[in-house]
Amino acid sequence: MIAVTGAAGFIGSNLAHTLAAEGYPLLLVDHDITAAKAANLVGLSRFTFSRHDHFLDDLKAGKVRPNSVFHLGACSATTETDWGYLLRNNVEYTRSLWDWCAANGKPLLYASSAATYGDGSRGFDDRTPPADLTPLNLYGKSKNDFDAWALAEVAAGRPQPPKWAGLKFFNVYGPREPHKGRMASVVYQTWRQVKATGGMKLFRSTEPRYPDGGQVRDFVFVGDCVNHLLWLWRNPVASGLYNSGTGAPRTFFDLATAVFAALGLPPRISFTDMPADLARQYQNFTRAEVSKLRAAGCGISATVLEDGVTDTVRWLEDRAAPRAAA
């Protein structure tokens, strides 16, 4: 049995569908499922569900004993200001899973984040010590704090899972993210706005070096992130932190234009001021350094932005289309 936390969320549900298609029995872990997130589990017919707090209790009591744990559950809102909540949900919960996997000899793969790199002034290299990074928001801090704790545990010779990896996911987009609302990718936001208004409003730049729409991000297709997780799980590689991105960043204008193209429409892009709460913690440039993953032997090719956007739009259009009467 494989446990997937955050299993009704974005990356977690895509991983669950991939594992289910390969025939693995699944223990899916999440908070109580909302209607929006339940849609992400449609098509999964064989799994056991556990609420996130019950899962920890059952692990400690020996009621469940997964062979591997993929920990993708977290509060991923970059605007969250309750540090106590983030500490409990993103740091202490992950420590509990680490301790269980270490004590029971089970692999642990967990979601870190490119938000740990802050403004990028120290680069985007997964070999940079977490202590040298300054995230721009509390979400990024929570991920960086756990990364630092994990590396400190290893350095001190304390128990660790027999295999572990923290994946620093960059700007992920793809199927099964509409439930994220404001925090969903700009691919989904563009599709939604185009369907509603015929156009898309991107944020104006707050940095003179970047024109409006010219802010640059490492947009990575969710299928690539799933493949990175599975590759690290299946291959004998060194435990540690690994970037999950493309290494080939593109502009928001490129991304929005790709959505229009996938819909067969000419681009109608305008600009609007960035909300103040985002402007204070906005990354104008990200680019994953992927040489560490490549050096480990991972030869997975990155999905080209236009191809990933086309697949995502096709998925969204299929779900939005009215179903024929039976």
Summary of the structure (lengths in Angstrom):
residues: 326
radius of gyration: 19.5
end to end distance: 36.4
largest distance: 62.7
contacts: 1081
relative contact order: 0.13
helix: 44%
strand: 17%
